[in-house]
Amino acid sequence: MNDDRQIRRKVEIAMEPVELHKILKFENLAASGGEAKFRIQDGQVRVNGQTETRKRRKIRHGDVIETPEAILTIVKSNPLIDGSDQICF
């Protein structure tokens, strides 16, 4: 799944944990929650290098999510300081 064409970006979360399917949906890696859940069950998503099939897998700071399109690194944001335009969960 590791490909030079994959987009690499950080995803900031304000609270832990966040369910895997929600991150895929909000990061536009799936058009809907249903599509996100399908992609996970279909084995199209890896977390920390391992294929993940649990839709509600709890994602925390430091986790790395890989799809054919993107590699997402999860970082904990400081909601008092965070002035970014990224979506914070």
Secondary structure, 3 states (H helix, E strand, C coil): CCCCCCEEEEEEECCCCEEHHHHHHHCCCCCCHHHHHHHHHCCCCEECCEECCCCCCEECCCCEEECCCEEEEEEECCCCCCCCCCCCC
